[in-house]
Amino acid sequence: MEILEFIFILGINFSIFGFIWGLMMLVIRMFRNPAAPPNQALDYTLRIVKYFLLVSVTANYITRFESGDLSTNAGMTNLIVGAMVMALYLLGKLQNRAVLSQLANNPLFARLAGSVDPKIERFLLLGSVVWFIVCIIYPVLVDNTLVNWFNDSIISIYETPVIGWIFRIIAFFFLINILLRAANVIGRLLNGQSLTESNVKTNFKYTHTEFGAQSKREDSDGFTDYEDVTEDEDQKK
């Protein structure tokens, strides 16, 4: 039960951090030109900053959850469980971006989904987990004004009436999702499947070019041209 409670606390931390980060990104987008083409370098820079802050805030949050201050390191159980939850959470993000990358191959969704570099995504995942372990072992690294501000904001939002209950519900579903994802990872490892590949398939029957070619074959009455091959078959017989 203590492990489940710990994962639940992490779910609160992740969800409220995502809420705060979303508000910050909303402000940034207000100053960006909507007509400007996607900037992959900027997107990855923002994601690196996001992951760095998320890992730092979570490590700081775990340390305070364990001891109430930064005088002692978190227990080994929290370190292992926290690292596993962090890895599963980021793995889910990677799988979601893999789906978006597949959607980008279709002209209908190319503007809505950007391309994804699998090597960079794996580097971000592994680097985040390593940095998380380092921060748990040496909590002084994340004892700074910015990280403490995020933690204080998370606690303040969590203790706010009504809003706090909403994030409790989100954290409950986060707990269920992490358990299901852990079972999925174990199943993939036993079957020798890739962990980063998403189960969601985004294949479409028609591409834009094929659909256009088929449309040209339709006559003005809305019927499609076809060949009667029965006569040829009778001649062959």
N, CA and C of each residue as an Amber inpcrd file, in Angstrom:
protein
   711
   0.8110000  -1.2070000   0.0000000   0.0000000   0.0000000   0.0000000
   0.8490000   1.2640000   0.0000000   1.9940000   1.2020000   0.6720000
   2.8620000   2.3740000   0.7050000   3.3910000   2.7050000  -0.6850000
   3.6810000   1.6630000  -1.4750000   4.1610000   1.8950000  -2.8360000
   3.0600000   2.5260000  -3.6860000   1.8330000   2.0380000  -3.5490000
   0.7190000   2.6150000  -4.2970000   0.4820000   4.0660000  -3.8860000
   0.5810000   4.3400000  -2.5990000   0.4360000   5.7200000  -2.1260000
   1.5450000   6.6020000  -2.6940000   2.7460000   6.0460000  -2.7530000
   3.8780000   6.8030000  -3.2950000   3.6620000   7.1160000  -4.7720000
   3.1860000   6.1400000  -5.5430000   2.9030000   6.3790000  -6.9640000
   1.7790000   7.3980000  -7.1190000   0.7950000   7.3240000  -6.2330000
  -0.3050000   8.3000000  -6.2490000   0.2260000   9.7160000  -6.0220000
   1.1660000   9.8760000  -5.0710000   1.7670000  11.1780000  -4.8070000
   2.5390000  11.6740000  -6.0300000   3.2370000  10.7550000  -6.6980000
   3.9530000  11.1320000  -7.9190000   2.9710000  11.5810000  -9.0020000
   1.8100000  10.9120000  -9.0690000   0.8030000  11.3140000 -10.0420000
   0.3140000  12.7280000  -9.7970000   0.1510000  13.0960000  -8.5530000
  -0.2300000  14.4760000  -8.2170000   0.8510000  15.4460000  -8.6650000
   2.1100000  15.0810000  -8.3910000   3.2240000  15.9400000  -8.7710000
   3.2950000  16.1220000 -10.2900000   3.1840000  15.0200000 -11.0400000
   3.2710000  15.0920000 -12.4970000   2.1270000  15.9000000 -13.0900000
   0.9140000  15.6540000 -12.6050000  -0.2550000  16.3160000 -13.1840000
  -0.2480000  17.8150000 -12.9140000   0.0890000  18.2110000 -11.6950000
   0.0990000  19.6520000 -11.3880000   1.2690000  20.3390000 -12.0910000
   2.4150000  19.6670000 -12.1700000   3.5330000  20.2440000 -12.9270000
   3.1400000  20.4450000 -14.3890000   2.4760000  19.4390000 -14.9760000
   2.0280000  19.5800000 -16.3570000   1.0530000  20.7310000 -16.5340000
   0.2090000  20.9500000 -15.5390000  -0.7350000  22.0690000 -15.5860000
   0.0020000  23.4030000 -15.5670000   0.9870000  23.5380000 -14.6790000
   1.7600000  24.7760000 -14.5920000   2.5590000  24.9960000 -15.8740000
   3.1790000  23.9270000 -16.3750000   3.9710000  24.0490000 -17.6020000
   3.0740000  24.4140000 -18.7880000   1.8700000  23.8540000 -18.8230000
   0.9440000  24.1940000 -19.8930000   0.5740000  25.6670000 -19.8910000
   0.3880000  26.2490000 -18.7090000   0.1050000  27.6840000 -18.6230000
   1.2950000  28.5110000 -19.1200000   2.5040000  28.0630000 -18.7950000
   3.6980000  28.7700000 -19.2560000   3.8260000  28.7000000 -20.7730000
   3.5470000  27.5190000 -21.3540000   3.6170000  27.3780000 -22.8100000
   2.5300000  28.2020000 -23.4930000   1.3770000  28.3460000 -22.8460000
   0.3090000  29.1640000 -23.4120000   0.7540000  30.6190000 -23.5330000
   1.4730000  31.0940000 -22.5200000   1.9940000  32.4670000 -22.5710000
   3.0390000  32.6090000 -23.6680000   3.9020000  31.6040000 -23.8070000
   4.9490000  31.6590000 -24.8420000   4.3270000  31.6680000 -26.2360000
   3.2850000  30.8520000 -26.4490000   2.6480000  30.7960000 -27.7730000
   1.9710000  32.1020000 -28.1330000   1.5950000  32.8960000 -27.1430000
   0.9750000  34.1860000 -27.4290000   1.9440000  35.1400000 -28.1160000
   3.2380000  34.9280000 -27.9180000   4.2480000  35.8010000 -28.5140000
   4.8620000  35.1990000 -29.7790000   4.3760000  34.0290000 -30.1930000
   4.8850000  33.4030000 -31.4070000   3.9350000  33.6640000 -32.5690000
   4.4890000  33.7490000 -33.7580000   3.6990000  33.9880000 -34.9510000
   2.9710000  32.7050000 -35.3450000   1.6390000  32.7020000 -35.3680000
   0.9080000  31.4750000 -35.7040000   1.2110000  30.9560000 -37.1040000
   1.5690000  31.8740000 -38.0340000   1.8320000  31.4740000 -39.4110000
   3.2570000  30.9620000 -39.6190000   4.0870000  31.0670000 -38.5860000
   5.4810000  30.6340000 -38.7240000   5.5500000  29.1130000 -38.8160000
   6.4600000  28.5750000 -39.6370000   6.5910000  27.1150000 -39.7590000
   7.1010000  26.5040000 -38.4590000   6.8250000  25.2280000 -38.2190000
   7.2950000  24.5800000 -36.9890000   8.8160000  24.6140000 -36.8690000
   9.2830000  24.9220000 -35.6880000  10.7150000  24.9860000 -35.4150000
  11.0800000  23.7870000 -34.5450000  11.6520000  22.7540000 -35.1650000
  11.9450000  21.5350000 -34.4290000  13.0060000  21.7610000 -33.3650000
  14.0030000  22.6170000 -33.6720000  15.0650000  22.8920000 -32.6990000
  14.4900000  23.5570000 -31.4460000  13.5780000  24.5150000 -31.6360000
  12.9490000  25.1810000 -30.4940000  12.0800000  24.2150000 -29.7020000
  11.3440000  23.3610000 -30.4150000  10.4820000  22.3940000 -29.7370000
  11.2920000  21.4470000 -28.8570000  12.4050000  20.9540000 -29.3770000
  13.2420000  20.0600000 -28.5900000  13.9060000  20.7910000 -27.4270000
  14.2630000  22.0440000 -27.6320000  14.8530000  22.8290000 -26.5410000
  13.8610000  22.9830000 -25.3910000  12.6170000  23.3070000 -25.7350000
  11.5830000  23.4420000 -24.7080000  11.3170000  22.1140000 -24.0140000
  11.3480000  21.0160000 -24.7600000  11.1150000  19.7100000 -24.1450000
  12.2640000  19.3170000 -23.2250000  13.4960000  19.6660000 -23.5960000
  14.6390000  19.3870000 -22.7170000  14.4960000  20.1620000 -21.4130000
  14.1080000  21.4340000 -21.5250000  13.8940000  22.2460000 -20.3260000
  12.7630000  21.6590000 -19.4850000  11.6980000  21.2330000 -20.1540000
  10.5590000  20.6470000 -19.4310000  10.9740000  19.3900000 -18.6770000
  11.6700000  18.4870000 -19.3450000  12.0850000  17.2430000 -18.6960000
  13.0710000  17.5060000 -17.5680000  13.9730000  18.4540000 -17.7890000
  14.9430000  18.7910000 -16.7490000  14.2350000  19.3000000 -15.5030000
  13.2670000  20.2010000 -15.6890000  12.5350000  20.7410000 -14.5490000
  11.6450000  19.6780000 -13.9190000  10.9870000  18.8660000 -14.7480000
  10.1130000  17.8230000 -14.2140000  10.8950000  16.8530000 -13.3350000
  12.0510000  16.4090000 -13.8230000  12.8660000  15.4730000 -13.0500000
  13.3730000  16.1300000 -11.7680000  13.8350000  17.3700000 -11.8730000
  14.3650000  18.0720000 -10.7020000  13.2830000  18.2960000  -9.6560000
  12.1120000  18.7410000 -10.1030000  11.0090000  18.9960000  -9.1690000
  10.5350000  17.6970000  -8.5270000  10.4480000  16.6290000  -9.3210000
   9.9970000  15.3480000  -8.7850000  10.9850000  14.8000000  -7.7670000
  12.2820000  14.9000000  -8.0630000  13.3020000  14.4320000  -7.1110000
  13.2430000  15.2340000  -5.8170000  13.0900000  16.5360000  -5.9340000
  12.9670000  17.3770000  -4.7580000  11.7020000  17.0430000  -3.9740000
  10.6260000  16.7820000  -4.7010000   9.3420000  16.4520000  -4.0850000
   9.4250000  15.1230000  -3.3290000  10.1040000  14.1490000  -3.9280000
  10.2450000  12.8420000  -3.2830000  11.0630000  12.9690000  -2.0050000
  12.1260000  13.7480000  -2.0600000  12.9760000  13.9160000  -0.8780000
  12.1960000  14.5500000   0.2640000  11.3930000  15.5430000  -0.0400000
  10.5950000  16.1840000   0.9980000   9.4880000  15.2500000   1.4760000
   8.9410000  14.4440000   0.5760000   7.9190000  13.4700000   0.9650000
   8.5020000  12.4270000   1.9120000   9.7680000  12.0810000   1.7060000
  10.4050000  11.0530000   2.5210000  10.8070000  11.5720000   3.8900000
  11.4580000  12.7520000   3.9300000  12.0420000  13.2040000   5.1920000
  11.5310000  14.5490000   5.6730000  10.8420000  15.2880000   4.7930000
  10.3610000  16.5990000   5.1900000  11.3620000  17.7100000   4.9630000
  12.6030000  17.3590000   4.6470000  13.6160000  18.3590000   4.3410000
  14.6440000  17.7150000   3.4300000  15.7430000  18.4140000   3.1610000
  16.7830000  17.9080000   2.2820000  17.9980000  17.4270000   3.0550000
  17.8450000  17.1050000   4.3310000  18.9900000  16.7190000   5.1490000
  19.3910000  15.2680000   4.9120000  18.4510000  14.4240000   4.4480000
  18.7510000  13.0180000   4.2110000  18.3260000  12.6220000   2.8120000
  18.9300000  11.5570000   2.3030000  18.5620000  11.0580000   0.9930000
  17.2750000  10.2390000   1.0830000  16.5890000  10.1290000  -0.0380000
  15.3830000   9.3070000  -0.0740000  15.7700000   7.8470000   0.0740000
  14.8360000   7.0430000   0.5880000  15.1010000   5.6280000   0.7770000
  15.3040000   4.9110000  -0.5420000  15.9270000   3.7420000  -0.4610000
  16.2100000   2.9670000  -1.6660000  14.9270000   2.5540000  -2.3650000
  13.8820000   2.2460000  -1.5990000  12.6150000   1.8520000  -2.2180000
  12.0250000   2.9750000  -3.0480000  12.0220000   4.1810000  -2.4820000
  11.5050000   5.3290000  -3.2280000  12.3670000   5.6380000  -4.4390000
  13.6580000   5.4280000  -4.3280000  14.5500000   5.6790000  -5.4650000
  14.2110000   4.7290000  -6.6080000  14.0720000   3.4320000  -6.2920000
  13.8060000   2.4420000  -7.3430000  12.4180000   2.6430000  -7.9340000
  11.4070000   2.7640000  -7.0550000  10.0410000   2.9480000  -7.5450000
   9.9090000   4.2640000  -8.3070000  10.5240000   5.3260000  -7.7830000
  10.4600000   6.6160000  -8.4610000  11.1040000   6.5730000  -9.8360000
  12.2550000   5.9000000  -9.9490000  12.9310000   5.7870000 -11.2420000
  12.0850000   4.9830000 -12.2280000  11.4460000   3.9200000 -11.7400000
  10.6010000   3.1070000 -12.6180000   9.3770000   3.8890000 -13.0790000
   8.7460000   4.6120000 -12.1690000   7.5720000   5.4100000 -12.5390000
   7.9610000   6.5100000 -13.5240000   9.0890000   7.1520000 -13.2730000
   9.5600000   8.1900000 -14.1840000   9.8200000   7.6180000 -15.5750000
  10.4630000   6.4450000 -15.6300000  10.7500000   5.8080000 -16.9160000
   9.4610000   5.4300000 -17.6440000   8.4930000   4.8800000 -16.9210000
   7.2150000   4.4900000 -17.5340000   6.4420000   5.7090000 -18.0250000
   6.4820000   6.7780000 -17.2480000   5.7920000   8.0170000 -17.6330000
   6.3900000   8.5880000 -18.9170000   7.7250000   8.6730000 -18.9760000
   8.3890000   9.2130000 -20.1600000   8.2520000   8.2670000 -21.3440000
   8.2020000   6.9550000 -21.0710000   7.9930000   5.9920000 -22.1510000
   6.6230000   6.1990000 -22.7900000   5.6270000   6.4900000 -21.9660000
   4.3070000   6.7870000 -22.5100000   4.3230000   8.0310000 -23.3950000
   5.0660000   9.0420000 -22.9750000   5.1980000  10.2430000 -23.7940000
   5.8750000   9.9220000 -25.1270000   6.8990000   9.0600000 -25.0750000
   7.6080000   8.6780000 -26.2930000   6.6970000   7.9200000 -27.2450000
   5.8860000   7.0160000 -26.7220000   4.9550000   6.2690000 -27.5610000
   3.9010000   7.1840000 -28.1810000   3.4410000   8.1630000 -27.4230000
   2.4680000   9.1160000 -27.9660000   3.0670000   9.9350000 -29.0990000
   4.3280000  10.3280000 -28.9440000   4.9820000  11.0990000 -29.9990000
   5.2610000  10.2210000 -31.2140000   5.4500000   8.9210000 -30.9990000
   5.6260000   8.0100000 -32.1270000   4.3450000   7.9400000 -32.9620000
   3.1950000   7.9590000 -32.2760000   1.9130000   7.9800000 -32.9900000
   1.7710000   9.2660000 -33.7960000   2.1330000  10.3990000 -33.1970000
   2.0600000  11.6770000 -33.9090000   2.9900000  11.6920000 -35.1120000
   4.1450000  11.0400000 -34.9660000   5.0860000  10.9740000 -36.0870000
   4.4920000  10.1750000 -37.2390000   3.7620000   9.0960000 -36.9310000
   3.0900000   8.3300000 -37.9800000   1.9870000   9.1530000 -38.6460000
   1.2850000   9.9360000 -37.8550000   0.2440000  10.7930000 -38.4270000
   0.8350000  11.8400000 -39.3560000   2.0530000  12.2860000 -39.0580000
   2.6940000  13.3090000 -39.8830000   2.9970000  12.8060000 -41.2840000
   3.0350000  11.4860000 -41.4770000   3.2840000  10.9380000 -42.8090000
   2.0770000  11.0630000 -43.7140000   0.9130000  11.3370000 -43.1470000
  -0.2900000  11.5190000 -43.9420000  -0.5240000  13.0080000 -44.1950000
  -0.7780000  13.4120000 -45.4270000  -0.9540000  14.8430000 -45.7370000
  -2.0640000  15.5090000 -44.9370000  -3.0830000  14.7460000 -44.5460000
  -4.2040000  15.3370000 -43.8200000  -3.8050000  15.8040000 -42.4290000
  -2.7580000  15.1780000 -41.8420000  -2.3670000  15.4950000 -40.4700000
  -0.9510000  16.0490000 -40.3830000  -0.3300000  16.3330000 -41.5220000
   1.0590000  16.7730000 -41.5170000   1.2420000  18.0860000 -40.7660000
   0.2380000  18.9650000 -40.8500000   0.3520000  20.2620000 -40.1840000
   0.1030000  20.1690000 -38.6850000  -0.5860000  19.1250000 -38.2640000
  -0.9300000  18.9890000 -36.8480000   0.1150000  18.2190000 -36.0660000
   0.9170000  17.4010000 -36.7170000   1.9000000  16.5570000 -36.0430000
   3.2680000  16.7880000 -36.6400000   4.2620000  16.9570000 -35.7790000
   5.6240000  17.1720000 -36.2330000   6.3890000  15.8680000 -36.2950000
   7.5450000  15.9330000 -36.9450000   8.3860000  14.7560000 -37.0530000
   9.0970000  14.4790000 -35.7370000   9.4550000  13.2170000 -35.5380000
  10.0970000  12.7920000 -34.3010000  11.3700000  12.0490000 -34.6440000
  12.4600000  12.3980000 -33.9740000  13.7290000  11.7060000 -34.1380000
  13.8400000  10.6470000 -33.0450000  13.7680000   9.3530000 -33.3940000
  13.7930000   8.3020000 -32.3590000  15.0530000   8.3440000 -31.4930000
  16.2000000   8.6660000 -32.0790000  17.4450000   8.6970000 -31.3100000
  17.4040000   9.7820000 -30.2390000  16.9160000  10.9600000 -30.6050000
  16.8290000  12.0530000 -29.6350000  15.8160000  11.7060000 -28.5460000
  14.7160000  11.0770000 -28.9340000  13.6870000  10.7100000 -27.9590000
  14.2370000   9.7130000 -26.9420000  14.9740000   8.7300000 -27.4100000
  15.5560000   7.7460000 -26.4850000  16.6050000   8.3960000 -25.5900000
  17.3640000   9.3250000 -26.1530000  18.3630000  10.0360000 -25.3510000
  17.6980000  10.8460000 -24.2480000  16.5910000  11.5040000 -24.5710000
  15.8680000  12.2790000 -23.5720000  15.3380000  11.3750000 -22.4630000
  14.8230000  10.2070000 -22.8440000  14.2760000   9.2870000 -21.8500000
  15.3710000   8.7720000 -20.9150000  16.4560000   8.2620000 -21.4960000
  17.5430000   7.7100000 -20.6800000  18.2250000   8.7980000 -19.8610000
  18.4470000   9.9570000 -20.4880000  19.0840000  11.0600000 -19.7670000
  18.2520000  11.5490000 -18.6010000  16.9340000  11.5690000 -18.7780000
  16.0450000  12.0170000 -17.7010000  16.0770000  11.0510000 -16.5250000
  16.0770000   9.7490000 -16.8180000  16.1030000   8.7530000 -15.7420000
  17.4310000   8.8140000 -14.9870000  18.5390000   8.9590000 -15.7270000
  19.8540000   9.0550000 -15.0720000  19.9260000  10.3000000 -14.1920000
  19.4550000  11.4390000 -14.7200000  19.4680000  12.6770000 -13.9430000
  18.5720000  12.5510000 -12.7110000  17.4650000  11.8440000 -12.8390000
  16.5680000  11.6250000 -11.7120000  17.2840000  10.8530000 -10.5900000
  17.9860000   9.7840000 -10.9550000  18.7040000   8.9910000  -9.9560000
  19.7860000   9.8240000  -9.2770000  20.4910000  10.6330000 -10.0670000
  21.5350000  11.4870000  -9.4980000  20.9380000  12.4880000  -8.5110000
  19.7980000  13.0760000  -8.8770000  19.1540000  14.0660000  -8.0030000
  18.6370000  13.4280000  -6.7140000  18.1750000  12.1700000  -6.8060000
  17.7100000  11.4870000  -5.6010000  18.8870000  11.2050000  -4.6640000
  20.0140000  10.8050000  -5.2460000  21.1920000  10.4870000  -4.4240000
  21.8100000  11.7600000  -3.8470000  21.8130000  12.8340000  -4.6460000
  22.3740000  14.1070000  -4.1930000  21.2930000  15.1850000  -4.2640000
  20.4040000  15.2350000  -3.2880000  19.2630000  16.1700000  -3.3360000
  19.6610000  17.6380000  -3.2900000  20.8940000  17.9230000  -2.8800000
  21.3340000  19.3220000  -2.8440000  21.3450000  19.9320000  -4.2450000
  21.4980000  19.0890000  -5.2740000  21.5430000  19.5830000  -6.6520000
  20.2420000  20.2460000  -7.0750000  19.1410000  19.8630000  -6.4590000
  17.8440000  20.4110000  -6.8430000  17.2700000  21.3190000  -5.7590000
  18.1220000  21.7430000  -4.8580000  17.6910000  22.6790000  -3.8180000
  18.0310000  24.0960000  -4.2640000  17.1660000  24.6560000  -5.0980000
  17.3710000  26.0140000  -5.6000000  16.0370000  26.7360000  -5.6660000
  16.0970000  28.0180000  -5.9600000  14.8950000  28.8600000  -5.9260000
  13.8340000  28.4110000  -6.9140000  14.2420000  28.0880000  -8.1500000
  13.2780000  27.7220000  -9.1860000  12.5570000  26.4210000  -8.8440000
  13.3120000  25.3930000  -8.4660000  12.7100000  24.1000000  -8.1390000
  11.8130000  24.2110000  -6.9040000  12.2690000  24.9560000  -5.9070000
  11.4560000  25.1450000  -4.7050000  10.1710000  25.9100000  -5.0110000
  10.2540000  26.8420000  -5.9670000   9.0430000  27.5810000  -6.3580000
   8.0280000  26.6390000  -6.9890000   8.4860000  25.7480000  -7.8500000
   7.5840000  24.7680000  -8.4550000   6.9600000  23.8790000  -7.3840000
   7.7810000  23.4430000  -6.4460000   7.2590000  22.5730000  -5.3930000
   6.2270000  23.2880000  -4.5230000   6.5220000  24.5260000  -4.1500000
   5.5700000  25.2970000  -3.3460000   4.2730000  25.5360000  -4.1130000
   4.3930000  25.7770000  -5.4220000   3.2010000  25.9870000  -6.2520000
   2.3700000  24.7130000  -6.3450000   3.0420000  23.5720000  -6.4920000
   2.3360000  22.2890000  -6.5600000   1.5740000  22.0300000  -5.2680000
   2.2310000  22.2700000  -4.1420000   1.5870000  22.0470000  -2.8510000
   0.4080000  23.0010000  -2.6620000   0.5860000  24.2640000  -3.0750000
  -0.4940000  25.2490000  -2.9290000  -1.7100000  24.8640000  -3.7660000
  -1.4750000  24.4330000  -5.0170000  -2.5860000  24.0270000  -5.8750000
  -3.2550000  22.7740000  -5.3270000  -2.4490000  21.8450000  -4.8270000
  -2.9900000  20.5950000  -4.2920000  -3.8770000  20.8450000  -3.0690000
  -3.5260000  21.8370000  -2.2630000  -4.2890000  22.1370000  -1.0500000
  -5.4640000  23.0730000  -1.3080000  -5.6300000  23.5210000  -2.5470000
  -6.7550000  24.3880000  -2.8880000  -8.0450000  23.5690000  -2.9760000
  -9.1220000  24.0120000  -2.3260000 -10.3860000  23.2670000  -2.3970000
 -10.8610000  23.1130000  -3.8380000 -11.5370000  22.0270000  -4.1160000
 -12.1020000  21.6730000  -5.4150000 -10.9960000  21.3420000  -6.4130000
 -10.0960000  22.2890000  -6.6590000  -9.0110000  22.0460000  -7.6170000
  -8.1430000  20.8890000  -7.1430000  -7.8700000  20.8540000  -5.8420000
  -7.0730000  19.7640000  -5.3000000  -7.7280000  18.4200000  -5.5150000
  -9.0600000  18.3540000  -5.3860000  -9.7660000  17.1010000  -5.6070000
  -9.7130000  16.6790000  -7.0650000  -9.7350000  17.6430000  -7.9480000
  -9.6250000  17.3180000  -9.3770000  -8.2940000  16.6310000  -9.6680000
  -7.2220000  17.1560000  -9.0950000  -5.9050000  16.5440000  -9.3210000
  -5.7730000  15.2230000  -8.5720000  -6.5150000  15.0330000  -7.5090000
  -6.5430000  13.7190000  -6.8540000  -7.1550000  12.6710000  -7.7870000
  -8.2210000  13.0530000  -8.4710000  -8.8500000  12.1350000  -9.4300000
  -7.8890000  11.8280000 -10.5760000  -7.2140000  12.8650000 -11.0670000
  -6.2370000  12.6600000 -12.1370000  -5.1190000  11.7310000 -11.6660000
  -4.6710000  11.9250000 -10.4260000  -3.6110000  11.0820000  -9.8810000
  -4.0630000   9.6310000  -9.7530000  -5.3400000   9.4100000  -9.4400000
  -5.8520000   8.0390000  -9.3450000  -5.7710000   7.3450000 -10.7030000
  -6.1960000   8.0340000 -11.7670000  -6.1010000   7.4540000 -13.0990000
  -4.6430000   7.3000000 -13.5310000  -3.7920000   8.2010000 -13.0550000
  -2.3590000   8.0720000 -13.3220000  -1.8310000   6.7780000 -12.7060000
  -2.2560000   6.4830000 -11.4950000  -1.8410000   5.2540000 -10.8230000
  -2.2680000   4.0280000 -11.6180000  -3.5190000   3.9930000 -12.0610000
  -4.0070000   2.8630000 -12.8560000  -3.2230000   2.7510000 -14.1600000
  -2.9680000   3.8920000 -14.8010000  -2.2550000   3.8970000 -16.0800000
  -0.8320000   3.3790000 -15.9250000  -0.1570000   3.7630000 -14.8410000
   1.2150000   3.3080000 -14.6100000   1.2400000   1.7980000 -14.3880000
   0.2930000   1.2700000 -13.6380000   0.2420000  -0.1680000 -13.3980000
  -0.0150000  -0.9320000 -14.6970000  -0.9300000  -0.4350000 -15.5230000
  -1.2010000  -1.0810000 -16.8010000  -0.0040000  -0.9900000 -17.7360000
   0.6610000   0.1530000 -17.7190000   1.8330000   0.3170000 -18.5810000
   2.9780000  -0.5840000 -18.1330000   3.1210000  -0.7710000 -16.8290000
   4.1480000  -1.6780000 -16.3160000   3.8680000  -3.1010000 -16.7760000
   2.6020000  -3.5090000 -16.7220000   2.2390000  -4.8440000 -17.2040000
   2.4970000  -4.9770000 -18.7010000   2.2190000  -3.9060000 -19.4520000
   2.4670000  -3.9190000 -20.8900000   3.9570000  -4.0460000 -21.1980000
   4.7920000  -3.3450000 -20.4370000   6.2430000  -3.4190000 -20.6450000
   6.7580000  -4.8170000 -20.3520000   6.2720000  -5.4160000 -19.2780000
   6.6890000  -6.7770000 -18.9380000   6.2830000  -7.7440000 -20.0540000
   5.0700000  -7.5780000 -20.5680000   4.6110000  -8.4300000 -21.6620000
   5.4660000  -8.2610000 -22.9110000   5.8350000  -7.0420000 -23.2250000
   6.6760000  -6.8050000 -24.4000000   8.0650000  -7.4000000 -24.2290000
   8.6130000  -7.2750000 -23.0350000   9.9350000  -7.8440000 -22.7910000
   9.9060000  -9.3630000 -22.9290000   8.8550000  -9.9870000 -22.4340000
   8.7440000 -11.4430000 -22.5330000   8.5570000 -11.8980000 -23.9780000
   7.9010000 -11.0610000 -24.7930000   7.6590000 -11.4030000 -26.1950000
   8.7440000 -10.8860000 -27.1300000   9.7300000 -10.1870000 -26.5720000
  10.8190000  -9.6670000 -27.3980000  10.4220000  -8.5150000 -28.2900000
   9.4110000  -7.7480000 -27.9110000   8.9530000  -6.6150000 -28.7090000
   9.6480000  -5.3360000 -28.2840000   9.5990000  -4.3400000 -29.1700000
  10.2040000  -3.0470000 -28.8750000   9.3590000  -2.2860000 -27.8580000
  10.0270000  -1.6070000 -26.9270000   9.3120000  -0.8400000 -25.8990000
   8.8500000   0.5160000 -26.4110000   9.5490000   1.0530000 -27.3910000
   9.2410000   2.4070000 -27.8610000   8.2090000   2.4320000 -28.9690000
   7.8760000   1.2740000 -29.5310000   6.8920000   1.2190000 -30.6060000
   5.4930000   1.2280000 -30.0310000   4.6390000   2.0680000 -30.5890000
   3.2660000   2.1720000 -30.1010000   2.3960000   1.0890000 -30.7070000
   1.3890000   0.6570000 -29.9290000   0.4460000  -0.3410000 -30.4280000
  -0.5910000   0.2590000 -31.3630000  -0.6970000   1.5840000 -31.3710000
  -1.7020000   2.2500000 -32.1900000  -1.2360000   2.2920000 -33.6330000
  -2.0640000   1.8190000 -34.5400000  -1.7540000   1.8250000 -35.9520000
  -2.4650000   2.9900000 -36.6200000  -1.7280000   3.6790000 -37.4930000
  -2.2930000   4.8630000 -38.1440000  -2.2630000   4.7190000 -39.6570000
  -2.3950000   3.4930000 -40.1810000  -2.4010000   3.2860000 -41.6180000
  -3.7480000   3.7010000 -42.1920000  -3.6960000   4.3740000 -43.3250000
  -4.9140000   4.8200000 -43.9820000  -5.0400000   4.0980000 -45.3210000
  -6.2860000   3.8340000 -45.7130000  -6.5070000   3.0730000 -46.9370000
  -6.1050000   3.8680000 -48.1550000  -6.3570000   5.1740000 -48.1350000
  -6.0650000   6.0130000 -49.2740000  -5.1590000   7.1510000 -48.8580000
  -4.2140000   7.4400000 -49.7040000  -3.4310000   8.6560000 -49.5260000
  -4.0900000   9.7560000 -50.3200000  -3.5530000  10.9590000 -50.1770000
  -4.1240000  12.1020000 -50.8870000  -4.0200000  11.8920000 -52.3960000
  -2.9080000  11.3570000 -52.8850000  -2.7010000  11.1600000 -54.3180000
  -3.6370000  10.0910000 -54.8530000  -3.7700000   8.9830000 -54.1000000
  -4.6400000   7.9060000 -54.5480000  -6.0910000   8.3530000 -54.5870000
  -6.4940000   9.1370000 -53.5880000  -7.8700000   9.6090000 -53.5420000
  -8.1510000  10.5340000 -54.7190000  -7.1740000  11.3900000 -55.0640000
  -7.3410000  12.2930000 -56.1860000  -7.4430000  11.5380000 -57.4940000
  -6.6280000  10.4790000 -57.6510000  -6.6520000   9.6980000 -58.8780000
  -7.9800000   8.9670000 -59.0290000  -8.5020000   8.4680000 -57.9230000
  -9.7770000   7.7630000 -57.9780000 -10.9110000   8.7220000 -58.3000000
 -10.8230000   9.9500000 -57.7810000 -11.8770000  10.9350000 -58.0260000
 -11.9620000  11.2870000 -59.4970000 -10.7910000  11.3370000 -60.1620000
 -10.7790000  11.6830000 -61.5820000 -11.4330000  10.6030000 -62.4270000
 -11.4590000   9.3780000 -61.9300000 -12.0390000   8.2830000 -62.6800000
 -13.5530000   8.2660000 -62.5970000 -14.1170000   9.0380000 -61.6940000
 -15.5750000   9.0790000 -61.5610000 -16.1650000  10.0120000 -62.6120000
 -17.2460000   9.6060000 -63.2270000 -17.8750000  10.4450000 -64.2390000
 -18.7700000  11.4780000 -63.5910000 -19.3830000  12.2700000 -64.3990000
 -20.1940000  13.3730000 -63.8910000 -21.4180000  12.8930000 -63.1300000
 -21.9040000  11.6620000 -63.3970000 -23.0670000  11.1430000 -62.6900000
 -22.7120000  10.5330000 -61.3520000 -21.4050000  10.5200000 -61.0340000
 -20.9950000   9.9860000 -59.7440000 -20.6580000   8.5160000 -59.7700000
 -20.6290000   7.8920000 -60.9840000 -20.3070000   6.4790000 -61.0820000
 -18.8480000   6.3180000 -61.4680000 -18.2310000   5.2360000 -61.0110000
 -16.8280000   4.9810000 -61.2760000 -16.6870000   4.1030000 -62.5020000
 -15.7100000   4.4730000 -63.3820000 -15.4550000   3.6700000 -64.5690000
 -14.9210000   2.3080000 -64.1780000 -15.2740000   1.2800000 -64.9690000
 -14.7430000  -0.0480000 -64.7150000 -14.6680000  -0.7890000 -66.0390000
 -13.9100000  -1.8360000 -66.0600000 -13.7860000  -2.6520000 -67.2560000
 -14.5640000  -3.9420000 -67.0740000 -15.2510000  -4.3360000 -68.1310000
 -15.9720000  -5.6040000 -68.1000000 -15.0270000  -6.6830000 -68.5950000
 -14.5670000  -7.4910000 -67.6890000 -13.5610000  -8.5130000 -68.0400000
 -14.1980000  -9.8490000 -68.3420000 -15.5190000  -9.9690000 -68.2750000
 -16.1570000 -11.2380000 -68.5440000 -16.0020000 -11.6590000 -70.0030000
 -16.0520000 -10.6760000 -70.9500000 -15.9210000 -10.9860000 -72.3680000
 -14.5480000 -11.5340000 -72.6640000 -13.5110000 -10.9410000 -72.0620000
 -12.1520000 -11.4250000 -72.2870000 -11.9870000 -12.8310000 -71.7600000
 -12.6230000 -13.1240000 -70.6250000 -12.5110000 -14.4490000 -70.0550000
 -13.1820000 -15.4810000 -70.9450000 -14.3430000 -15.0960000 -71.5970000
 -15.0330000 -16.0300000 -72.4870000 -14.1960000 -16.3280000 -73.7080000
 -13.4940000 -15.3120000 -74.2270000 -12.6490000 -15.5160000 -75.3960000
 -11.5050000 -16.4460000 -75.0850000 -10.9380000 -16.3090000 -73.8770000
  -9.8340000 -17.1840000 -73.4830000 -10.3000000 -18.6190000 -73.3890000
 -11.5480000 -18.7930000 -72.9140000 -12.0600000 -20.1600000 -72.8160000
 -12.3050000 -20.7520000 -74.2090000
